[in-house]
Amino acid sequence: MTGRSSSAESVRDFVLPDLGEGLTEAEIVDWRVEVGDEVTVDQPVVEVETAKASVEVPCPFSGRVTALHGGPGEVIAVGAPLISIDTAASGAGAGFGEPGVVVPEARGSAESGGGGNGATAAVQGSGAVLVGYGTGEGVARQSGGRRRALSADGTRTTASAAPSPPPGTRHRTPVVSPLVRRIAREHGIDVASLAGSGEGGLVLRRDVLAAIAERQSAAASAPTGAAESASAAGRAAVPLRALPAEAPEEAERIPLSGARATMAERLSRSRREIPEATVWVDADATGLLELRATLNGADPQRPVSVLALLARFCLLGLRRYPALNGRVDTERSELVRFGHVHLGFAAQTPRGLMVPVVRDADRMTTRELAAELSATTSAARAGSLPPSRLTGGTFTVNNYGVFGVDGSAAIINHPEVAIVGMGRIVKRPWVVGDEVVARPVTELTLAFDHRVCDGEEAGGFLRFVADCVERPALLLGDV
């Protein structure tokens, strides 16, 4: 953040400061002032939005606004003029409006002379901190050769400005980030004492954080001898927690192995590689429950579960939306769509979560599918499933409603590209016609890989499944 003179020496351009975090530009959201307004030191003049946050930027000058270099919605680069201030209008002369404070030039400027903080050789800092700039290490500021000062008895006197220090005198490069300035202030760090690691010695956030860490480390390792005990007893600061005399018992450690380790790696890889998105919808499950009761009443020896019906609805939906039954071949940059459905389903077992696979589920009848899901679940819980039955799935369903929860943002079973879930079925108010009645309602969710389809296709699939839950007769058109 710099102040620089324009052709009229009393008019200064305030440029967009470095807002930290490596940001190179910001968008103007709203101006807090207009041309002709009088501003004071540290007054917020504009709100800008970066890729990380919206911040108000204070102006280091006092005077009258002569120009706004951009309007709302425009993007301003760091170091570009933001606002112009006529400092003479406030009686501050050609410089900063407070005595003894220097406004540095642009960092890295070739005209900055011997001043390491960008101040010109003729204008040196007094050590006072300029808002948003930090401080120089000079002794006084020249402003017309004379300035007001306080004498020893408190009366105001007029004195000549002190001469400039020798050209070799080093000056600190200012802190230009409001964020860095705030962090330093909150932790009691004097930024003027830091050696910046940025361009030209600029004090960056990492410099302040390093100073904080160094101070905390020094406090932790400070001696606690008898000579200090008396003074330490009177300190108001909270003492560091003492270590226990004996080490606590070690926490229980359970090896992450076998099926649990395999599932952990698969889920971790899913989070790392798949840009997933989730859509959800509530559905009236009256039709679903009535269909299940009818099927089970007609043939009690071959019962059909809610999970089996959900799976059937999904299998029909995949015919309409085949992109969700596939995977992404990253090595060849191709989307793979399968002509079969190897249906995975989440099963909780004594050995942890597993996803057994029912192969060619799309070729089974609803009762066959229900029987296979039941037998596979029993085998998984008994630990008798071969490894081949735990791999090769192309799509997964999950009835997490059995745990008494309404919804879940499920993790896709890598390398699949989608997973459907159903929450618990519970009575809730539901609008039927013009009346509100109690209906059994469930929440359906679909987590999908955004690389294989967009929201329109994912939403269409989930809406189809929800329609089948509410009006199962619709599926007859696809059987």
C-alpha positions as semicolon CSV with decimal commas, in nm:
position;residue;x (nm);y (nm);z (nm)
1;M;0,000;0,000;0,000
2;T;0,161;0,323;-0,103
3;G;0,101;0,690;-0,118
4;R;0,246;0,875;-0,415
5;S;0,225;1,231;-0,538
6;S;0,046;1,309;-0,862
7;S;0,125;1,607;-1,079
8;A;-0,045;1,826;-0,822
9;E;0,171;1,773;-0,512
10;S;-0,119;1,801;-0,271
11;V;-0,314;1,520;-0,441
12;R;-0,212;1,169;-0,344
13;D;-0,315;0,838;-0,496
14;F;-0,395;0,560;-0,252
15;V;-0,337;0,226;-0,425
16;L;-0,505;-0,106;-0,349
17;P;-0,297;-0,268;-0,074
18;D;-0,178;-0,625;-0,060
19;L;-0,458;-0,793;0,134
20;G;-0,249;-1,100;0,216
21;E;-0,283;-1,472;0,135
22;G;-0,114;-1,420;-0,203
23;L;-0,414;-1,237;-0,349
24;T;-0,339;-1,022;-0,654
25;E;-0,669;-0,842;-0,712
26;A;-1,000;-0,747;-0,553
27;E;-1,346;-0,650;-0,675
28;I;-1,501;-0,325;-0,562
29;V;-1,825;-0,398;-0,378
30;D;-1,929;-0,055;-0,255
31;W;-1,775;0,287;-0,208
32;R;-1,818;0,441;0,137
33;V;-1,735;0,790;0,006
34;E;-1,799;1,005;-0,300
35;V;-1,595;1,262;-0,490
36;G;-1,591;1,581;-0,285
37;D;-1,629;1,411;0,053
38;E;-1,388;1,489;0,333
39;V;-1,212;1,184;0,479
40;T;-1,006;1,136;0,791
41;V;-0,711;0,910;0,865
42;D;-0,805;0,542;0,893
43;Q;-1,157;0,603;0,768
44;P;-1,295;0,307;0,565
45;V;-1,346;0,435;0,212
46;V;-1,434;0,121;0,015
47;E;-1,547;-0,236;0,060
48;V;-1,370;-0,487;-0,163
49;E;-1,415;-0,858;-0,211
50;T;-1,128;-1,099;-0,269
51;A;-1,133;-1,469;-0,339
52;K;-1,136;-1,527;0,038
53;A;-1,339;-1,253;0,207
54;S;-1,494;-0,907;0,193
55;V;-1,298;-0,635;0,372
56;E;-1,324;-0,262;0,429
57;V;-1,012;-0,073;0,326
58;P;-0,911;0,230;0,538
59;C;-0,746;0,534;0,383
60;P;-0,409;0,650;0,522
61;F;-0,470;1,013;0,418
62;S;-0,698;1,290;0,537
63;G;-0,838;1,540;0,292
64;R;-1,094;1,574;0,014
65;V;-1,173;1,294;-0,231
66;T;-1,087;1,402;-0,587
67;A;-1,128;1,074;-0,779
68;L;-1,253;0,717;-0,743
69;H;-1,060;0,483;-0,969
70;G;-1,328;0,224;-1,036
71;G;-1,693;0,145;-0,973
72;P;-1,878;-0,140;-0,801
73;G;-1,816;-0,465;-0,982
74;E;-1,482;-0,359;-1,129
75;V;-1,171;-0,561;-1,048
76;I;-0,867;-0,366;-0,927
77;A;-0,517;-0,513;-0,923
78;V;-0,300;-0,485;-0,613
79;G;-0,087;-0,173;-0,650
80;A;-0,330;0,003;-0,887
81;P;-0,473;0,345;-0,788
82;L;-0,788;0,311;-0,581
83;I;-0,875;0,664;-0,469
84;S;-0,716;1,011;-0,494
85;I;-0,713;1,248;-0,197
86;D;-0,634;1,621;-0,195
87;T;-0,447;1,642;0,135
88;A;-0,421;2,020;0,115
89;A;-0,797;2,043;0,159
90;S;-0,763;1,919;0,517
91;G;-0,477;2,151;0,598
92;A;-0,235;1,859;0,609
93;G;-0,010;1,999;0,343
94;A;0,135;1,763;0,087
95;G;0,161;1,468;0,320
96;F;-0,001;1,271;0,599
97;G;-0,229;1,465;0,830
98;E;-0,070;1,366;1,161
99;P;0,263;1,501;1,284
100;G;0,570;1,287;1,249
101;V;0,412;1,018;1,027
102;V;0,552;0,935;0,687
103;V;0,357;0,804;0,390
104;P;0,595;0,567;0,206
105;E;0,628;0,542;-0,168
106;A;0,541;0,234;-0,368
107;R;0,741;-0,064;-0,248
108;G;1,021;-0,158;-0,479
109;S;1,019;0,195;-0,635
110;A;1,350;0,300;-0,786
111;E;1,292;0,654;-0,658
112;S;1,273;0,549;-0,294
113;G;1,637;0,640;-0,236
114;G;1,794;0,513;0,081
115;G;1,464;0,437;0,254
116;G;1,411;0,064;0,276
117;N;1,042;0,117;0,344
118;G;0,986;0,313;0,026
119;A;1,004;0,662;0,181
120;T;1,186;0,922;-0,025
121;A;1,523;1,043;0,090
122;A;1,375;1,384;0,169
123;V;1,086;1,245;0,374
124;Q;1,180;1,020;0,664
125;G;0,965;0,841;0,923
126;S;0,942;0,930;1,287
127;G;0,864;0,582;1,413
128;A;0,491;0,644;1,440
129;V;0,282;0,365;1,287
130;L;0,090;0,468;0,979
131;V;-0,243;0,290;0,943
132;G;-0,188;-0,007;0,715
133;Y;0,175;0,084;0,638
134;G;0,382;0,004;0,944
135;T;0,661;0,243;1,026
136;G;0,992;0,382;0,917
137;E;1,289;0,432;1,142
138;G;1,363;0,799;1,074
139;V;1,322;1,078;1,325
140;A;1,098;1,340;1,170
141;R;0,896;1,432;0,863
142;Q;0,970;1,737;0,651
143;S;0,660;1,935;0,561
144;G;0,749;2,283;0,446
145;G;1,056;2,278;0,673
146;R;0,859;2,350;0,993
147;R;0,611;2,167;1,211
148;R;0,425;2,200;1,536
149;A;0,567;2,031;1,844
150;L;0,505;2,020;2,220
151;S;0,762;2,176;2,448
152;A;0,861;2,028;2,781
153;D;0,600;2,242;2,967
154;G;0,320;2,130;2,735
155;T;0,295;2,451;2,530
156;R;0,299;2,432;2,150
157;T;0,610;2,561;1,979
158;T;0,723;2,584;1,619
159;A;1,047;2,406;1,534
160;S;1,243;2,330;1,225
161;A;1,230;1,977;1,098
162;A;1,525;1,760;1,189
163;P;1,773;1,689;0,911
164;S;1,745;1,368;0,715
165;P;1,954;1,075;0,837
166;P;2,250;0,959;0,631
167;P;2,167;0,779;0,306
168;G;2,284;0,446;0,447
169;T;2,023;0,446;0,725
170;R;1,795;0,140;0,691
171;H;1,417;0,169;0,702
172;R;1,160;-0,101;0,754
173;T;0,935;-0,191;0,465
174;P;0,575;-0,129;0,582
175;V;0,307;-0,382;0,664
176;V;0,053;-0,338;0,385
177;S;-0,200;-0,610;0,470
178;P;-0,484;-0,517;0,708
179;L;-0,507;-0,884;0,802
180;V;-0,140;-0,901;0,900
181;R;-0,175;-0,575;1,091
182;R;-0,476;-0,708;1,285
183;I;-0,304;-1,037;1,375
184;A;0,001;-0,849;1,501
185;R;-0,212;-0,610;1,705
186;E;-0,414;-0,891;1,866
187;H;-0,097;-1,067;1,979
188;G;0,093;-0,758;2,087
189;I;0,357;-0,785;1,815
190;D;0,541;-0,467;1,712
191;V;0,563;-0,502;1,336
192;A;0,831;-0,233;1,325
193;S;1,067;-0,475;1,498
194;L;1,021;-0,754;1,242
195;A;1,245;-0,823;0,945
196;G;1,006;-0,895;0,661
197;S;1,058;-1,192;0,432
198;G;0,855;-1,049;0,145
199;E;0,966;-0,852;-0,157
200;G;1,196;-0,573;-0,050
201;G;1,161;-0,679;0,315
202;L;0,781;-0,659;0,324
203;V;0,639;-0,793;0,651
204;L;0,410;-1,083;0,564
205;R;0,167;-1,293;0,763
206;R;0,421;-1,571;0,807
207;D;0,661;-1,324;0,967
208;V;0,403;-1,226;1,228
209;L;0,307;-1,588;1,292
210;A;0,673;-1,679;1,336
211;A;0,712;-1,398;1,590
212;I;0,407;-1,522;1,780
213;A;0,541;-1,878;1,783
214;E;0,882;-1,755;1,901
215;R;0,723;-1,561;2,186
216;Q;0,514;-1,860;2,293
217;S;0,819;-2,086;2,278
218;A;1,019;-1,844;2,489
219;A;0,737;-1,827;2,745
220;A;0,719;-2,205;2,765
221;S;1,094;-2,243;2,822
222;A;1,138;-1,951;3,064
223;P;1,331;-2,043;3,385
224;T;1,132;-2,088;3,702
225;G;1,405;-2,057;3,965
226;A;1,368;-1,918;4,314
227;A;1,481;-1,572;4,200
228;E;1,171;-1,545;3,980
229;S;0,917;-1,720;4,201
230;A;0,817;-1,410;4,390
231;S;0,744;-1,201;4,084
232;A;0,581;-1,492;3,903
233;A;0,335;-1,537;4,188
234;G;0,196;-1,190;4,126
235;R;0,147;-1,223;3,754
236;A;-0,208;-1,204;3,627
237;A;-0,134;-1,419;3,321
238;V;-0,274;-1,769;3,317
239;P;0,011;-2,014;3,393
240;L;0,098;-2,292;3,155
241;R;-0,060;-2,626;3,240
242;A;0,184;-2,844;3,431
243;L;0,257;-3,190;3,301
244;P;0,120;-3,474;3,516
245;A;0,364;-3,645;3,746
246;E;0,296;-3,976;3,578
247;A;0,213;-4,037;3,215
248;P;-0,153;-4,132;3,164
249;E;-0,243;-4,478;3,055
250;E;-0,208;-4,523;2,680
251;A;-0,535;-4,512;2,487
252;E;-0,665;-4,830;2,333
253;R;-0,529;-4,889;1,984
254;I;-0,723;-5,102;1,738
255;P;-0,537;-5,219;1,426
256;L;-0,689;-5,089;1,105
257;S;-0,671;-5,409;0,906
258;G;-0,868;-5,646;0,693
259;A;-1,206;-5,536;0,562
260;R;-1,202;-5,220;0,776
261;A;-0,869;-5,110;0,630
262;T;-0,991;-5,177;0,277
263;M;-1,305;-4,973;0,332
264;A;-1,108;-4,690;0,496
265;E;-0,876;-4,667;0,197
266;R;-1,164;-4,679;-0,049
267;L;-1,358;-4,402;0,126
268;S;-1,046;-4,187;0,167
269;R;-0,965;-4,225;-0,201
270;S;-1,322;-4,130;-0,289
271;R;-1,291;-3,804;-0,098
272;R;-0,954;-3,727;-0,257
273;E;-1,044;-3,798;-0,618
274;I;-1,420;-3,757;-0,673
275;P;-1,575;-3,408;-0,705
276;E;-1,905;-3,519;-0,560
277;A;-2,231;-3,330;-0,523
278;T;-2,548;-3,426;-0,338
279;V;-2,917;-3,374;-0,415
280;W;-3,209;-3,478;-0,196
281;V;-3,587;-3,480;-0,191
282;D;-3,865;-3,575;0,051
283;A;-4,114;-3,833;-0,066
284;D;-4,451;-3,960;0,059
285;A;-4,382;-4,329;0,125
286;T;-4,749;-4,428;0,149
287;G;-4,742;-4,600;-0,191
288;L;-4,414;-4,776;-0,111
289;L;-4,547;-4,923;0,213
290;E;-4,876;-5,026;0,054
291;L;-4,691;-5,203;-0,230
292;R;-4,467;-5,388;0,017
293;A;-4,766;-5,497;0,226
294;T;-4,946;-5,621;-0,086
295;L;-4,645;-5,819;-0,212
296;N;-4,573;-5,976;0,126
297;G;-4,940;-6,056;0,182
298;A;-4,957;-6,234;-0,154
299;D;-4,651;-6,452;-0,085
300;P;-4,534;-6,443;0,279
301;Q;-4,269;-6,707;0,209
302;R;-4,082;-6,473;-0,024
303;P;-4,090;-6,136;0,152
304;V;-3,979;-5,814;-0,013
305;S;-3,789;-5,557;0,195
306;V;-3,793;-5,178;0,165
307;L;-3,430;-5,194;0,051
308;A;-3,523;-5,437;-0,226
309;L;-3,795;-5,202;-0,354
310;L;-3,557;-4,905;-0,339
311;A;-3,303;-5,108;-0,534
312;R;-3,565;-5,199;-0,794
313;F;-3,659;-4,832;-0,841
314;C;-3,292;-4,742;-0,884
315;L;-3,235;-5,020;-1,139
316;L;-3,521;-4,885;-1,349
317;G;-3,387;-4,532;-1,309
318;L;-3,045;-4,636;-1,436
319;R;-3,204;-4,741;-1,764
320;R;-3,311;-4,382;-1,813
321;Y;-2,995;-4,227;-1,672
322;P;-2,710;-4,468;-1,760
323;A;-2,433;-4,216;-1,684
324;L;-2,478;-4,293;-1,313
325;N;-2,391;-4,660;-1,371
326;G;-2,026;-4,628;-1,464
327;R;-1,690;-4,491;-1,366
328;V;-1,420;-4,246;-1,476
329;D;-1,108;-4,379;-1,646
330;T;-0,864;-4,105;-1,551
331;E;-0,569;-4,263;-1,733
332;R;-0,750;-4,252;-2,069
333;S;-0,970;-3,951;-1,988
334;E;-1,286;-4,146;-2,065
335;L;-1,627;-4,198;-1,906
336;V;-1,716;-4,568;-1,890
337;R;-2,083;-4,676;-1,892
338;F;-2,168;-5,038;-1,813
339;G;-2,438;-5,243;-1,982
340;H;-2,498;-5,439;-1,662
341;V;-2,563;-5,337;-1,301
342;H;-2,361;-5,497;-1,025
343;L;-2,551;-5,355;-0,730
344;G;-2,362;-5,274;-0,410
345;F;-2,544;-5,211;-0,084
346;A;-2,418;-5,086;0,250
347;A;-2,425;-5,348;0,525
348;Q;-2,321;-5,296;0,885
349;T;-2,137;-5,599;1,021
350;P;-1,942;-5,686;1,337
351;R;-1,626;-5,617;1,135
352;G;-1,746;-5,274;1,029
353;L;-1,912;-5,128;0,721
354;M;-1,906;-5,344;0,410
355;V;-2,050;-5,304;0,062
356;P;-2,137;-5,650;-0,072
357;V;-2,220;-5,673;-0,441
358;V;-2,515;-5,846;-0,609
359;R;-2,402;-5,917;-0,963
360;D;-2,636;-5,866;-1,259
361;A;-2,903;-5,728;-1,030
362;D;-3,080;-5,572;-1,329
363;R;-3,162;-5,920;-1,461
364;M;-3,342;-6,032;-1,143
365;T;-3,709;-6,007;-1,053
366;T;-3,800;-5,805;-0,746
367;R;-3,846;-6,117;-0,531
368;E;-3,518;-6,266;-0,655
369;L;-3,343;-5,942;-0,575
370;A;-3,497;-5,933;-0,227
371;A;-3,387;-6,289;-0,156
372;E;-3,033;-6,224;-0,279
373;L;-3,000;-5,907;-0,068
374;S;-3,114;-6,096;0,242
375;A;-2,880;-6,392;0,186
376;T;-2,583;-6,168;0,108
377;T;-2,643;-5,958;0,420
378;S;-2,646;-6,271;0,640
379;A;-2,325;-6,397;0,481
380;A;-2,154;-6,058;0,530
381;R;-2,245;-6,048;0,898
382;A;-2,127;-6,406;0,943
383;G;-1,798;-6,324;0,772
384;S;-1,841;-6,592;0,507
385;L;-1,845;-6,372;0,197
386;P;-1,551;-6,430;-0,039
387;P;-1,349;-6,120;-0,134
388;S;-1,489;-6,133;-0,488
389;R;-1,835;-6,047;-0,348
390;L;-1,701;-5,721;-0,202
391;T;-1,566;-5,573;-0,524
392;G;-1,681;-5,491;-0,874
393;G;-1,990;-5,287;-0,791
394;T;-2,119;-5,029;-1,042
395;F;-2,386;-4,856;-0,828
396;T;-2,469;-4,855;-0,455
397;V;-2,786;-4,819;-0,246
398;N;-2,794;-4,747;0,127
399;N;-3,088;-4,767;0,366
400;Y;-2,945;-4,564;0,654
401;G;-3,298;-4,513;0,786
402;V;-3,251;-4,835;0,984
403;F;-3,025;-4,628;1,215
404;G;-3,308;-4,386;1,289
405;V;-3,170;-4,090;1,092
406;D;-3,344;-3,878;0,832
407;G;-3,064;-3,802;0,589
408;S;-2,697;-3,844;0,508
409;A;-2,443;-3,703;0,266
410;A;-2,304;-4,043;0,177
411;I;-1,955;-4,105;0,042
412;I;-1,942;-4,259;-0,305
413;N;-1,792;-4,608;-0,310
414;H;-1,484;-4,555;-0,529
415;P;-1,453;-4,616;-0,824
416;E;-1,831;-4,593;-0,866
417;V;-1,989;-4,259;-0,951
418;A;-2,314;-4,253;-0,749
419;I;-2,487;-4,375;-0,435
420;V;-2,856;-4,347;-0,337
421;G;-2,968;-4,336;0,025
422;M;-3,301;-4,353;0,206
423;G;-3,369;-4,214;0,553
424;R;-3,617;-4,335;0,811
425;I;-3,986;-4,338;0,728
426;V;-4,172;-4,125;0,983
427;K;-4,511;-3,958;0,990
428;R;-4,504;-3,587;0,907
429;P;-4,747;-3,322;0,791
430;W;-4,801;-3,356;0,414
431;V;-5,023;-3,161;0,178
432;V;-5,271;-3,384;-0,004
433;G;-5,499;-3,182;-0,229
434;D;-5,596;-2,883;-0,020
435;E;-5,554;-3,054;0,316
436;V;-5,261;-3,119;0,546
437;V;-5,259;-3,478;0,666
438;A;-5,014;-3,707;0,843
439;R;-4,824;-3,921;0,595
440;P;-4,522;-4,152;0,620
441;V;-4,240;-3,945;0,470
442;T;-3,881;-4,036;0,385
443;E;-3,584;-3,840;0,257
444;L;-3,401;-3,967;-0,050
445;T;-3,046;-3,854;-0,131
446;L;-2,817;-3,900;-0,429
447;A;-2,444;-3,831;-0,412
448;F;-2,292;-3,830;-0,760
449;D;-1,964;-3,767;-0,936
450;H;-2,000;-3,430;-1,108
451;R;-1,759;-3,538;-1,379
452;V;-2,005;-3,787;-1,528
453;C;-2,321;-3,575;-1,529
454;D;-2,470;-3,242;-1,431
455;G;-2,742;-3,158;-1,185
456;E;-3,018;-3,195;-1,444
457;E;-2,945;-3,563;-1,500
458;A;-2,881;-3,635;-1,132
459;G;-3,197;-3,452;-1,031
460;G;-3,398;-3,632;-1,297
461;F;-3,281;-3,971;-1,169
462;L;-3,364;-3,891;-0,806
463;R;-3,701;-3,745;-0,904
464;F;-3,783;-4,068;-1,092
465;V;-3,695;-4,277;-0,785
466;A;-3,905;-4,049;-0,563
467;D;-4,201;-4,078;-0,801
468;C;-4,173;-4,457;-0,781
469;V;-4,172;-4,437;-0,401
470;E;-4,487;-4,225;-0,405
471;R;-4,664;-4,400;-0,696
472;P;-4,512;-4,744;-0,753
473;A;-4,757;-4,817;-1,035
474;L;-4,539;-4,591;-1,251
475;L;-4,269;-4,856;-1,268
476;L;-4,499;-5,088;-1,466
477;G;-4,421;-4,881;-1,772
478;D;-4,053;-4,977;-1,745
479;V;-4,087;-5,346;-1,643
